[in-house]
Amino acid sequence: LEIGLRTGGLTSHIARRLDKFGQDELLVYHATDLASTFFGDAAPQVSAYPWVQLRRFNIEADAAQQGFEPNSYDIVIVLSTLHG
């Protein structure tokens, strides 16, 4: 789960490294952002990786109510997104 997709730079960087595992149906990468307006910039960068899914996510709202299964992610990645 990546929180804070923005333009997809981090997503594409990680996707290139994970691509060798991409044929495994267990690999799913949810790249999320609060605003779906960023998806247009990010989509071309990750279109080669069908296991990358762009989704809206509000960190301040209940994840389950947004369609994210609780306790189902092995890692959560955040870069310059959460601020105190």
Disulfide bonds with the S-S distance in Angstrom:
none
